[in-house]
Amino acid sequence: MGQSIVLHPWRGDSPTPHSNDHFLSFLKSTPKEGLNELLDGGLYTSEVTEIAGEISSGKTQFCLSLCVSVVMKARQNVVFIDTCGGFSADRLTEIAESLYGEENLEHILQSVKVIEAFDIFHLMTALQTIKDKMVKKVDPFYDTLKLLVVDSITAVIYPSLGGQQMDGHGLMVQLSLKLRHLAADFSLCVLATGGKTKIGITEKGIEDWT
């Protein structure tokens, strides 16, 4: 108890100008109070936002609640990339039923696609696959994709820094660019969870902001 999560938009040097599309202005429907105010009213498309917080501070819970809200209120689809085994279909079901009833459960579950990627290589492959499907329009699911969740980004970043620093840094730069360009090129809201030390995306890669 007493633990908190903090949200940090990664702004300032995005590849394209901010869209000003106030896409998720209904964050007040989530269990965490005050997050709307922290983000000046909600989450924006065309940018990456990070949730920083300690273990068990509610980051995944917030992401799951947001997934349900996007499906039901924005009528858009969600991709949830699970890098640490934290995704719970049972918990998503509980949230969906509590907010919108059993009659909407099937629609919500069909609108949230879960991808497992337990290292940085699988994560980058998953991001590239998402981009390819959105460009080629071969899968109708991606025609209405609006939210991309990466839970958690630190789970794949920090192991890549062990031993071979130069290789790890290069991978971080590639990952940062993929996330930023996915958000900007396809007007996506990209939400990444991290640890209690917040990180940020710059043209040089993903950096610690301590």
N, CA, C and O of each residue as an XYZ file, in Angstrom:
840
protein
N       0.839     -1.182      0.000
C       0.000      0.000      0.000
C       0.884      1.245      0.000
O       2.035      1.199      0.434
N       0.336      2.358     -0.491
C       1.089      3.584     -0.510
C       1.970      3.733     -1.733
O       2.519      4.810     -1.963
N       2.121      2.676     -2.529
C       2.906      2.757     -3.738
C       2.097      3.493     -4.798
O       0.866      3.460     -4.792
N       2.807      4.159     -5.707
C       2.122      4.928     -6.736
C       2.782      4.720     -8.076
O       3.921      4.259     -8.160
N       2.056      5.063     -9.126
C       2.615      5.033    -10.466
C       2.607      6.439    -11.015
O       1.742      7.248    -10.680
N       3.572      6.721    -11.856
C       3.714      8.042    -12.451
C       3.779      7.877    -13.950
O       4.427      6.957    -14.449
N       3.104      8.771    -14.686
C       3.084      8.691    -16.133
C       3.937      9.799    -16.723
O       3.874     10.948    -16.287
N       4.745      9.436    -17.730
C       5.646     10.389    -18.363
C       5.489     10.307    -19.874
O       5.915      9.325    -20.482
N       4.876     11.336    -20.503
C       4.847     11.358    -21.971
C       6.259     11.565    -22.503
O       6.992     12.413    -21.996
N       6.645     10.801    -23.518
C       7.938     10.982    -24.169
C       7.717     11.970    -25.299
O       7.375     11.573    -26.413
N       7.907     13.249    -25.026
C       7.638     14.298    -25.996
C       8.907     15.069    -26.286
O       9.962     14.816    -25.705
N       8.782     15.998    -27.180
C       9.845     16.968    -27.391
C      10.650     16.749    -28.650
O      11.023     17.727    -29.300
N      10.941     15.512    -29.031
C      11.716     15.281    -30.244
C      11.075     14.166    -31.066
O      11.773     13.342    -31.659
N       9.739     14.145    -31.098
C       9.039     13.103    -31.833
C       9.300     13.247    -33.315
O       9.570     14.360    -33.767
N       9.234     12.155    -34.118
C       9.565     12.190    -35.527
C       8.619     13.063    -36.338
O       9.017     13.579    -37.382
N       7.390     13.244    -35.898
C       6.446     14.091    -36.602
C       5.771     14.999    -35.594
O       5.758     14.689    -34.402
N       5.204     16.122    -36.045
C       4.560     17.031    -35.099
C       3.435     16.339    -34.347
O       2.820     15.397    -34.847
N       3.177     16.825    -33.126
C       2.117     16.256    -32.289
C       0.763     16.391    -32.971
O       0.456     17.437    -33.542
N      -0.032     15.358    -32.915
C      -1.316     15.357    -33.612
C      -2.382     16.154    -32.876
O      -3.375     16.567    -33.475
N      -2.181     16.374    -31.571
C      -3.190     17.044    -30.738
C      -4.523     16.318    -30.747
O      -5.564     16.915    -30.473
N      -4.492     15.038    -31.060
C      -5.702     14.222    -31.025
C      -5.888     13.734    -29.593
O      -5.193     12.816    -29.159
N      -6.819     14.337    -28.855
C      -6.998     14.015    -27.442
C      -7.807     12.736    -27.334
O      -9.003     12.752    -27.042
N      -7.129     11.642    -27.574
C      -7.802     10.382    -27.865
C      -8.372      9.709    -26.628
O      -9.467      9.149    -26.678
N      -7.646      9.756    -25.521
C      -8.094      9.053    -24.323
C      -8.392     10.043    -23.205
O      -7.644     10.130    -22.232
N      -9.463     10.775    -23.340
C      -9.801     11.774    -22.335
C     -10.628     11.175    -21.210
O     -11.084     11.897    -20.323
N     -10.831      9.821    -21.238
C     -11.704      9.186    -20.258
C     -10.937      8.339    -19.260
O     -11.454      7.335    -18.772
N      -9.709      8.732    -18.951
C      -8.912      7.967    -18.000
C      -9.517      7.951    -16.608
O      -9.162      7.104    -15.788
N     -10.420      8.867    -16.333
C     -11.034      8.893    -15.006
C     -11.859      7.635    -14.729
O     -12.254      7.395    -13.588
N     -12.120      6.840    -15.751
C     -12.871      5.606    -15.553
C     -11.991      4.475    -15.036
O     -12.487      3.395    -14.716
N     -10.676      4.723    -14.955
C      -9.774      3.687    -14.473
C      -9.645      3.772    -12.953
O      -9.997      4.793    -12.362
N      -9.143      2.710    -12.311
C      -9.062      2.686    -10.850
C      -8.108      3.729    -10.262
O      -8.245      4.097     -9.095
N      -7.159      4.201    -11.041
C      -6.166      5.130    -10.511
C      -6.659      6.566    -10.654
O      -6.804      7.062    -11.771
N      -6.915      7.227     -9.546
C      -7.403      8.594     -9.579
C      -6.253      9.566     -9.874
O      -5.109      9.331     -9.486
N      -6.583     10.664    -10.570
C      -5.614     11.721    -10.796
C      -4.757     11.552    -12.035
O      -3.991     12.456    -12.369
N      -4.857     10.413    -12.737
C      -4.008     10.205    -13.901
C      -4.406     11.116    -15.052
O      -3.544     11.549    -15.817
N      -5.681     11.412    -15.190
C      -6.121     12.352    -16.219
C      -5.399     13.683    -16.071
O      -4.910     14.249    -17.049
N      -5.337     14.178    -14.837
C      -4.713     15.463    -14.592
C      -3.213     15.424    -14.882
O      -2.650     16.384    -15.408
N      -2.572     14.306    -14.534
C      -1.137     14.183    -14.779
C      -0.816     14.257    -16.261
O       0.256     14.727    -16.642
N      -1.729     13.799    -17.095
C      -1.491     13.780    -18.536
C      -2.225     14.907    -19.252
O      -2.428     14.840    -20.464
N      -2.627     15.947    -18.513
C      -3.310     17.072    -19.128
C      -4.579     16.609    -19.835
O      -4.891     17.094    -20.923
N      -5.305     15.686    -19.237
C      -6.595     15.284    -19.772
C      -6.641     13.892    -20.358
O      -7.736     13.381    -20.590
N      -5.518     13.254    -20.609
C      -5.587     11.919    -21.172
C      -4.318     11.545    -21.923
O      -3.316     12.259    -21.866
N      -4.367     10.435    -22.618
C      -3.243      9.987    -23.431
C      -3.440     10.469    -24.860
O      -4.551     10.441    -25.389
N      -2.360     10.907    -25.474
C      -2.418     11.367    -26.857
C      -2.003     10.257    -27.814
O      -1.225      9.368    -27.464
N      -2.535     10.329    -29.019
C      -2.014      9.483    -30.079
C      -0.742     10.112    -30.626
O      -0.414     11.259    -30.324
N      -0.038      9.340    -31.433
C       1.195      9.780    -32.098
C       2.335     10.040    -31.127
O       3.289     10.735    -31.477
N       2.262      9.503    -29.922
C       3.376      9.625    -29.004
C       3.426      8.421    -28.074
O       2.479      7.640    -27.983
N       4.562      8.293    -27.385
C       4.776      7.210    -26.433
C       4.652      7.771    -25.025
O       5.204      8.828    -24.721
N       3.928      7.063    -24.168
C       3.805      7.446    -22.768
C       4.287      6.291    -21.907
O       3.952      5.134    -22.160
N       5.072      6.610    -20.889
C       5.613      5.599    -19.992
C       4.921      5.659    -18.636
O       4.675      6.739    -18.097
N       4.612      4.485    -18.092
C       4.172      4.365    -16.704
C       5.364      3.874    -15.895
O       5.889      2.790    -16.150
N       5.788      4.669    -14.921
C       6.898      4.282    -14.052
C       6.368      3.997    -12.653
O       5.534      4.735    -12.128
N       6.855      2.934    -12.070
C       6.402      2.597    -10.728
C       7.041      1.308    -10.249
O       7.562      0.525    -11.044
N       6.995      1.096     -8.953
C       7.561     -0.105     -8.384
C       6.690     -1.324     -8.683
O       5.561     -1.192     -9.156
N       7.222     -2.495     -8.406
C       6.459     -3.738     -8.567
C       5.213     -3.688     -7.696
O       5.263     -3.243     -6.549
N       4.104     -4.144     -8.243
C       2.811     -4.185     -7.543
C       2.236     -2.797     -7.261
O       1.419     -2.624     -6.357
N       2.672     -1.818     -8.043
C       2.129     -0.469     -7.862
C       0.882     -0.224     -8.713
O       0.260      0.833     -8.607
N       0.510     -1.196     -9.560
C      -0.727     -1.075    -10.325
C      -0.554     -0.762    -11.792
O      -1.525     -0.400    -12.457
N       0.657     -0.888    -12.323
C       0.901     -0.536    -13.725
C       0.135     -1.439    -14.683
O      -0.542     -0.956    -15.591
N       0.242     -2.756    -14.480
C      -0.456     -3.682    -15.372
C      -1.965     -3.551    -15.221
O      -2.699     -3.631    -16.206
N      -2.423     -3.353    -14.006
C      -3.848     -3.143    -13.750
C      -4.357     -1.929    -14.531
O      -5.422     -1.979    -15.148
N      -3.595     -0.855    -14.499
C      -3.964      0.339    -15.244
C      -4.030      0.048    -16.736
O      -4.963      0.478    -17.413
N      -3.037     -0.684    -17.254
C      -3.006     -1.019    -18.679
C      -4.227     -1.852    -19.082
O      -4.839     -1.598    -20.119
N      -4.572     -2.828    -18.274
C      -5.724     -3.671    -18.580
C      -7.015     -2.858    -18.574
O      -7.869     -3.034    -19.444
N      -7.156     -1.971    -17.594
C      -8.343     -1.125    -17.538
C      -8.424     -0.216    -18.749
O      -9.500      0.013    -19.302
N      -7.274      0.299    -19.150
C      -7.234      1.170    -20.313
C      -7.602      0.410    -21.582
O      -8.304      0.938    -22.444
N      -7.129     -0.829    -21.696
C      -7.487     -1.657    -22.852
C      -9.004     -1.785    -22.989
O      -9.557     -1.621    -24.077
N      -9.658     -2.077    -21.886
C     -11.112     -2.227    -21.903
C     -11.783     -0.924    -22.296
O     -12.727     -0.931    -23.086
N     -11.317      0.189    -21.761
C     -11.910      1.486    -22.073
C     -11.736      1.849    -23.538
O     -12.653      2.397    -24.150
N     -10.577      1.552    -24.108
C     -10.335      1.858    -25.516
C     -11.291      1.081    -26.410
O     -11.852      1.623    -27.362
N     -11.466     -0.185    -26.092
C     -12.366     -1.029    -26.905
C     -13.795     -0.524    -26.825
O     -14.473     -0.428    -27.848
N     -14.259     -0.205    -25.643
C     -15.663      0.119    -25.462
C     -15.996      1.585    -25.730
O     -17.062      1.887    -26.265
N     -15.102      2.491    -25.365
C     -15.409      3.914    -25.527
C     -14.886      4.488    -26.837
O     -15.571      5.286    -27.477
N     -13.689      4.096    -27.242
C     -13.134      4.581    -28.497
C     -13.476      3.672    -29.671
O     -13.278      4.041    -30.829
N     -13.996      2.467    -29.364
C     -14.349      1.496    -30.407
C     -13.148      1.176    -31.302
O     -13.264      1.097    -32.524
N     -11.995      0.995    -30.656
C     -10.760      0.692    -31.358
C     -10.148     -0.584    -30.774
O     -10.513     -1.029    -29.686
N      -9.217     -1.150    -31.521
C      -8.553     -2.373    -31.081
C      -7.256     -2.071    -30.344
O      -6.712     -0.970    -30.424
N      -6.775     -3.090    -29.619
C      -5.591     -2.949    -28.772
C      -4.654     -4.133    -29.010
O      -5.101     -5.271    -29.153
N      -3.349     -3.853    -29.052
C      -2.334     -4.894    -28.994
C      -1.591     -4.745    -27.678
O      -1.080     -3.673    -27.354
N      -1.537     -5.836    -26.925
C      -0.862     -5.858    -25.621
C       0.345     -6.784    -25.752
O       0.191     -7.998    -25.883
N       1.551     -6.202    -25.715
C       2.774     -7.003    -25.786
C       3.266     -7.268    -24.369
O       3.636     -6.348    -23.640
N       3.262     -8.535    -23.997
C       3.637     -8.970    -22.652
C       5.076     -9.461    -22.686
O       5.378    -10.466    -23.329
N       5.978     -8.743    -21.985
C       7.389     -9.118    -21.995
C       7.838     -9.804    -20.715
O       8.986    -10.236    -20.613
N       6.937     -9.908    -19.732
C       7.365    -10.455    -18.440
C       6.357    -11.437    -17.843
O       6.462    -11.786    -16.667
N       5.387    -11.886    -18.633
C       4.410    -12.843    -18.141
C       3.384    -12.248    -17.202
O       2.744    -12.977    -16.444
N       3.215    -10.938    -17.236
C       2.292    -10.286    -16.314
C       0.861    -10.188    -16.789
O      -0.034     -9.874    -16.005
N       0.630    -10.454    -18.074
C      -0.736    -10.350    -18.580
C      -1.612    -11.466    -18.015
O      -1.201    -12.624    -17.948
N      -2.816    -11.097    -17.615
C      -3.756    -12.068    -17.068
C      -5.086    -11.959    -17.790
O      -5.795    -10.961    -17.662
N      -5.419    -12.992    -18.548
C      -6.709    -13.003    -19.237
C      -7.858    -13.006    -18.230
O      -8.906    -12.407    -18.469
N      -7.652    -13.680    -17.113
C      -8.688    -13.714    -16.077
C      -8.937    -12.320    -15.509
O     -10.083    -11.932    -15.283
N      -7.860    -11.569    -15.280
C      -8.023    -10.230    -14.733
C      -8.676     -9.301    -15.752
O      -9.512     -8.473    -15.392
N      -8.296     -9.436    -17.026
C      -8.935     -8.642    -18.076
C     -10.427     -8.940    -18.133
O     -11.245     -8.035    -18.300
N     -10.770    -10.205    -17.994
C     -12.179    -10.611    -17.994
C     -12.924     -9.992    -16.817
O     -14.044     -9.506    -16.972
N     -12.303    -10.011    -15.640
C     -12.934     -9.425    -14.456
C     -13.195     -7.929    -14.650
O     -14.274     -7.433    -14.324
N     -12.223     -7.233    -15.171
C     -12.374     -5.787    -15.384
C     -13.456     -5.513    -16.419
O     -14.293     -4.631    -16.233
N     -13.435     -6.273    -17.508
C     -14.419     -6.072    -18.568
C     -15.835     -6.315    -18.061
O     -16.742     -5.530    -18.340
N     -16.021     -7.385    -17.328
C     -17.358     -7.703    -16.817
C     -17.827     -6.682    -15.782
O     -19.004     -6.324    -15.748
N     -16.902     -6.212    -14.938
C     -17.294     -5.257    -13.896
C     -17.675     -3.907    -14.483
O     -18.548     -3.223    -13.949
N     -17.030     -3.518    -15.578
C     -17.307     -2.208    -16.164
C     -18.429     -2.234    -17.194
O     -19.200     -1.280    -17.287
N     -18.531     -3.312    -17.970
C     -19.450     -3.314    -19.102
C     -20.353     -4.535    -19.185
O     -21.125     -4.662    -20.135
N     -20.275     -5.423    -18.225
C     -21.197     -6.546    -18.187
C     -20.774     -7.712    -19.058
O     -19.953     -7.578    -19.965
N     -21.351     -8.843    -18.758
C     -20.997    -10.070    -19.482
C     -21.379    -10.010    -20.947
O     -20.758    -10.678    -21.773
N     -22.394     -9.219    -21.286
C     -22.865     -9.162    -22.671
C     -21.826     -8.563    -23.623
O     -21.890     -8.801    -24.829
N     -20.870     -7.788    -23.097
C     -19.841     -7.185    -23.943
C     -18.499     -7.903    -23.847
O     -17.532     -7.491    -24.488
N     -18.430     -8.960    -23.062
C     -17.159     -9.618    -22.784
C     -16.507    -10.187    -24.038
O     -15.312     -9.986    -24.259
N     -17.268    -10.887    -24.850
C     -16.689    -11.513    -26.043
C     -16.098    -10.462    -26.977
O     -15.006    -10.645    -27.515
N     -16.823     -9.361    -27.165
C     -16.326     -8.299    -28.038
C     -15.018     -7.716    -27.504
O     -14.087     -7.470    -28.271
N     -14.949     -7.497    -26.209
C     -13.742     -6.921    -25.616
C     -12.557     -7.860    -25.778
O     -11.475     -7.430    -26.177
N     -12.751     -9.125    -25.475
C     -11.648    -10.094    -25.569
C     -11.169    -10.261    -27.014
O      -9.979    -10.466    -27.253
N     -12.081    -10.174    -27.964
C     -11.693    -10.282    -29.367
C     -10.967     -9.048    -29.871
O     -10.275     -9.096    -30.889
N     -11.126     -7.950    -29.160
C     -10.532     -6.681    -29.600
C      -9.178     -6.407    -28.969
O      -8.549     -5.392    -29.267
N      -8.721     -7.305    -28.096
C      -7.412     -7.167    -27.460
C      -6.548     -8.348    -27.881
O      -6.809     -9.488    -27.497
N      -5.531     -8.068    -28.663
C      -4.612     -9.125    -29.122
C      -3.375     -9.125    -28.232
O      -2.756     -8.082    -28.021
N      -3.017    -10.297    -27.711
C      -1.875    -10.422    -26.805
C      -0.720    -11.100    -27.531
O      -0.887    -12.148    -28.155
N       0.460    -10.477    -27.437
C       1.674    -11.023    -28.040
C       2.723    -11.172    -26.946
O       2.968    -10.227    -26.195
N       3.338    -12.329    -26.846
C       4.405    -12.539    -25.871
C       5.760    -12.291    -26.535
O       6.031    -12.792    -27.627
N       6.604    -11.512    -25.858
C       7.945    -11.217    -26.365
C       8.858    -11.058    -25.160
O       8.895     -9.994    -24.542
N       9.586    -12.098    -24.827
C      10.321    -12.115    -23.568
C      11.776    -11.667    -23.668
O      12.523    -11.780    -22.696
N      12.189    -11.160    -24.830
C      13.493    -10.512    -24.936
C      13.397     -9.415    -25.980
O      12.388     -9.300    -26.676
N      14.440     -8.612    -26.092
C      14.384     -7.443    -26.960
C      14.274     -7.826    -28.433
O      13.698     -7.081    -29.226
N      14.820     -8.980    -28.804
C      14.755     -9.411    -30.202
C      13.321     -9.779    -30.590
O      12.836     -9.390    -31.653
N      12.656    -10.528    -29.720
C      11.274    -10.885    -30.002
C      10.375     -9.648    -29.979
O       9.408     -9.569    -30.738
N      10.688     -8.688    -29.116
C       9.899     -7.465    -29.064
C      10.037     -6.681    -30.364
O       9.039     -6.210    -30.911
N      11.242     -6.539    -30.855
C      11.436     -5.795    -32.103
C      10.796     -6.519    -33.284
O      10.255     -5.883    -34.189
N      10.857     -7.842    -33.275
C      10.180     -8.612    -34.321
C       8.677     -8.390    -34.270
O       8.034     -8.231    -35.308
N       8.114     -8.379    -33.065
C       6.682     -8.149    -32.903
C       6.294     -6.760    -33.402
O       5.271     -6.607    -34.070
N       7.095     -5.755    -33.087
C       6.811     -4.390    -33.537
C       6.887     -4.282    -35.057
O       6.076     -3.597    -35.681
N       7.860     -4.959    -35.642
C       7.972     -4.944    -37.104
C       6.778     -5.638    -37.757
O       6.274     -5.185    -38.784
N       6.333     -6.737    -37.157
C       5.161     -7.447    -37.687
C       3.920     -6.570    -37.636
O       3.128     -6.547    -38.578
N       3.753     -5.849    -36.534
C       2.617     -4.929    -36.414
C       2.675     -3.870    -37.510
O       1.670     -3.583    -38.160
N       3.864     -3.289    -37.710
C       4.019     -2.275    -38.754
C       3.679     -2.853    -40.124
O       2.948     -2.228    -40.893
N       4.200     -4.036    -40.439
C       3.957     -4.652    -41.742
C       2.470     -4.886    -41.983
O       1.968     -4.646    -43.081
N       1.775     -5.349    -40.964
C       0.350     -5.624    -41.125
C      -0.455     -4.340    -41.290
O      -1.455     -4.325    -42.007
N      -0.031     -3.274    -40.637
C      -0.733     -2.005    -40.785
C      -0.470     -1.385    -42.152
O      -1.357     -0.762    -42.735
N       0.736     -1.555    -42.658
C       1.074     -1.017    -43.975
C       0.382     -1.804    -45.088
O      -0.197     -1.225    -46.007
N       0.451     -3.124    -44.990
C      -0.088     -3.969    -46.050
C      -1.592     -4.185    -45.956
O      -2.229     -4.615    -46.918
N      -2.158     -3.880    -44.779
C      -3.603     -4.018    -44.555
C      -4.088     -5.436    -44.882
O      -5.096     -5.618    -45.566
N      -3.361     -6.422    -44.389
C      -3.698     -7.822    -44.645
C      -4.532     -8.427    -43.523
O      -5.048     -9.537    -43.656
N      -4.662     -7.699    -42.420
C      -5.408     -8.205    -41.273
C      -6.364     -7.116    -40.804
O      -5.915     -6.070    -40.335
N      -7.681     -7.337    -40.922
C      -8.663     -6.305    -40.544
C      -8.527     -5.828    -39.100
O      -8.931     -4.711    -38.778
N      -7.964     -6.663    -38.229
C      -7.806     -6.272    -36.832
C      -7.006     -4.984    -36.712
O      -7.310     -4.123    -35.887
N      -5.979     -4.862    -37.547
C      -5.071     -3.727    -37.437
C      -5.609     -2.467    -38.096
O      -5.023     -1.395    -37.943
N      -6.705     -2.574    -38.822
C      -7.302     -1.379    -39.435
C      -7.828     -0.418    -38.380
O      -7.881      0.790    -38.611
N      -8.215     -0.945    -37.227
C      -8.747     -0.099    -36.157
C      -7.887     -0.185    -34.897
O      -8.382      0.022    -33.790
N      -6.606     -0.489    -35.065
C      -5.690     -0.502    -33.927
C      -5.384      0.926    -33.502
O      -5.024      1.754    -34.339
N      -5.522      1.223    -32.230
C      -5.239      2.568    -31.741
C      -4.340      2.575    -30.507
O      -3.657      3.567    -30.254
N      -4.328      1.493    -29.741
C      -3.500      1.447    -28.535
C      -2.538      0.269    -28.606
O      -2.937     -0.866    -28.868
N      -1.258      0.565    -28.367
C      -0.229     -0.467    -28.276
C       0.393     -0.382    -26.891
O       0.958      0.645    -26.516
N       0.286     -1.474    -26.132
C       0.842     -1.540    -24.784
C       2.072     -2.439    -24.794
O       2.037     -3.539    -25.346
N       3.162     -1.970    -24.179
C       4.353     -2.799    -23.958
C       4.560     -2.891    -22.458
O       4.920     -1.903    -21.818
N       4.337     -4.072    -21.892
C       4.399     -4.278    -20.444
C       5.326     -5.481    -20.141
O       4.869     -6.618    -20.256
N       6.598     -5.280    -19.764
C       7.192     -3.983    -19.497
C       8.396     -3.793    -20.408
O       8.992     -4.756    -20.890
N       8.738     -2.530    -20.631
C       9.869     -2.264    -21.516
C      11.198     -2.484    -20.804
O      12.177     -2.887    -21.432
N      11.241     -2.224    -19.499
C      12.491     -2.426    -18.760
C      12.868     -3.898    -18.676
O      14.046     -4.230    -18.542
N      11.881     -4.779    -18.756
C      12.166     -6.215    -18.665
C      13.021     -6.697    -19.821
O      13.734     -7.692    -19.690
N      12.961     -6.001    -20.957
C      13.775     -6.413    -22.107
C      14.973     -5.513    -22.325
O      15.930     -5.910    -22.988
N      14.938     -4.300    -21.775
C      16.048     -3.375    -21.980
C      17.245     -3.724    -21.104
O      18.363     -3.859    -21.601
N      17.014     -3.870    -19.806
C      18.137     -4.043    -18.892
C      18.953     -5.312    -19.140
O      20.178     -5.258    -19.029
N      18.336     -6.453    -19.470
C      19.166     -7.628    -19.775
C      20.066     -7.426    -20.992
O      21.136     -8.030    -21.076
N      19.644     -6.583    -21.936
C      20.450     -6.371    -23.138
C      21.696     -5.551    -22.853
O      22.602     -5.492    -23.684
N      21.753     -4.911    -21.678
C      22.915     -4.095    -21.332
C      24.007     -4.886    -20.631
O      25.099     -4.364    -20.405
N      23.734     -6.113    -20.293
C      24.723     -6.915    -19.570
C      25.800     -7.444    -20.496
O      25.506     -8.071    -21.513
N      27.043     -7.189    -20.140
C      28.159     -7.789    -20.862
C      28.625     -6.974    -22.041
O      29.740     -6.452    -22.013
N      27.812     -6.839    -23.090
C      28.218     -6.181    -24.321
C      27.492     -4.839    -24.417
O      26.404     -4.747    -24.986
N      28.095     -3.830    -23.868
C      27.448     -2.527    -23.775
C      27.131     -1.936    -25.145
O      26.043     -1.394    -25.338
N      28.049     -2.027    -26.092
C      27.838     -1.408    -27.404
C      26.685     -2.081    -28.129
O      25.840     -1.404    -28.716
N      26.642     -3.396    -28.093
C      25.545     -4.107    -28.736
C      24.226     -3.755    -28.062
O      23.218     -3.541    -28.736
N      24.231     -3.694    -26.733
C      23.024     -3.358    -26.004
C      22.524     -1.976    -26.337
O      21.321     -1.779    -26.511
N      23.422     -1.011    -26.429
C      23.022      0.357    -26.748
C      22.430      0.429    -28.149
O      21.440      1.126    -28.372
N      23.028     -0.284    -29.085
C      22.503     -0.288    -30.450
C      21.092     -0.850    -30.515
O      20.246     -0.332    -31.244
N      20.838     -1.901    -29.762
C      19.503     -2.475    -29.716
C      18.503     -1.504    -29.107
O      17.358     -1.422    -29.551
N      18.937     -0.772    -28.092
C      18.053      0.209    -27.462
C      17.680      1.318    -28.433
O      16.534      1.766    -28.460
N      18.642      1.758    -29.226
C      18.350      2.793    -30.224
C      17.328      2.286    -31.235
O      16.384      2.997    -31.581
N      17.517      1.060    -31.707
C      16.566      0.490    -32.662
C      15.167      0.381    -32.068
O      14.176      0.698    -32.726
N      15.097     -0.069    -30.822
C      13.804     -0.219    -30.168
C      13.115      1.133    -29.998
O      11.914      1.265    -30.235
N      13.892      2.133    -29.584
C      13.305      3.455    -29.378
C      12.739      4.011    -30.674
O      11.658      4.600    -30.680
N      13.455      3.829    -31.759
C      12.988      4.334    -33.042
C      11.735      3.612    -33.512
O      10.817      4.232    -34.048
N      11.699      2.305    -33.311
C      10.514      1.548    -33.722
C       9.280      2.019    -32.966
O       8.219      2.194    -33.565
N       9.401      2.224    -31.674
C       8.257      2.669    -30.881
C       7.813      4.059    -31.299
O       6.619      4.301    -31.481
N       8.759      4.974    -31.453
C       8.423      6.344    -31.790
C       7.779      6.444    -33.165
O       6.811      7.181    -33.355
N       8.320      5.700    -34.117
C       7.782      5.786    -35.473
C       6.443      5.066    -35.611
O       5.580      5.508    -36.369
N       6.263      3.977    -34.897
C       4.947      3.342    -34.894
C       3.891      4.317    -34.396
O       2.822      4.446    -34.993
N       4.191      4.991    -33.317
C       3.237      5.949    -32.755
C       2.960      7.072    -33.739
O       1.802      7.417    -33.975
N       4.004      7.644    -34.313
C       3.840      8.809    -35.174
C       3.251      8.464    -36.536
O       2.365      9.165    -37.025
N       3.736      7.393    -37.149
C       3.329      7.065    -38.515
C       1.897      6.557    -38.611
O       1.240      6.726    -39.638
N       1.412      5.931    -37.533
C       0.077      5.333    -37.584
C      -0.889      5.946    -36.574
O      -1.958      5.391    -36.321
N      -0.521      7.077    -36.003
C      -1.366      7.785    -35.029
C      -1.789      6.854    -33.892
O      -2.947      6.848    -33.474
N      -0.836      6.077    -33.406
C      -1.111      5.168    -32.305
C      -0.807      5.833    -30.973
O       0.028      6.733    -30.884
N      -1.492      5.376    -29.953
C      -1.104      5.676    -28.581
C      -0.266      4.492    -28.114
O      -0.769      3.374    -28.009
N       1.011      4.736    -27.833
C       1.908      3.683    -27.363
C       2.141      3.900    -25.872
O       2.590      4.963    -25.444
N       1.830      2.879    -25.101
C       1.954      2.947    -23.645
C       2.941      1.885    -23.191
O       2.725      0.695    -23.419
N       4.034      2.314    -22.542
C       5.066      1.388    -22.084
C       5.193      1.475    -20.575
O       5.202      2.571    -20.014
N       5.290      0.331    -19.915
C       5.494      0.336    -18.472
C       6.975      0.134    -18.170
O       7.698     -0.533    -18.910
N       7.403      0.734    -17.055
C       8.794      0.623    -16.646
C       8.898      0.435    -15.153
O       7.893      0.237    -14.470
N      10.109      0.495    -14.648
C      10.342      0.341    -13.222
C      10.199      1.662    -12.496
O       9.671      2.627    -13.048
N      10.669      1.707    -11.256
C      10.520      2.925    -10.464
C      11.405      4.048    -10.981
O      11.151      5.218    -10.694
N      12.462      3.701    -11.753
C      13.270      4.710    -12.422
C      12.714      4.912    -13.812
O      12.696      3.981    -14.618
N      12.263      6.109    -14.099
C      11.650      6.348    -15.395
C      12.719      6.380    -16.472
O      13.875      6.710    -16.209
N      12.319      6.034    -17.688
C      13.224      6.073    -18.826
C      12.585      6.931    -19.891
O      11.392      7.228    -19.827
N      13.371      7.329    -20.868
C      12.818      8.177    -21.916
C      13.402      7.826    -23.260
O      14.486      7.249    -23.353
N      12.677      8.179    -24.299
C      13.145      7.922    -25.649
C      13.661      9.221    -26.253
O      12.960     10.233    -26.264
N      14.889      9.187    -26.753
C      15.451     10.321    -27.472
C      16.012      9.785    -28.778
O      15.946      8.585    -29.048
N      16.561     10.676    -29.580
C      17.165     10.234    -30.840
C      18.376      9.333    -30.592
O      18.803      8.604    -31.487
N      18.936      9.384    -29.361
C      20.079      8.542    -29.033
C      19.658      7.189    -28.463
O      20.502      6.334    -28.191
N      18.365      7.000    -28.284
C      17.893      5.727    -27.759
C      17.069      5.913    -26.516
O      16.538      6.995    -26.265
N      16.962      4.853    -25.732
C      16.210      4.873    -24.485
C      17.181      5.169    -23.351
O      18.165      4.455    -23.158
N      16.894      6.230    -22.606
C      17.821      6.671    -21.584
C      17.155      6.698    -20.216
O      15.953      6.937    -20.106
N      17.944      6.453    -19.173
C      17.456      6.625    -17.800
C      17.377      8.108    -17.486
O      18.279      8.880    -17.812
N      16.267      8.493    -16.838
C      16.109      9.865    -16.340
C      16.058      9.776    -14.830
O      14.981      9.604    -14.259
N      17.185      9.887    -14.180
C      17.229      9.751    -12.736
C      17.443     11.109    -12.083
O      17.508     11.200    -10.857
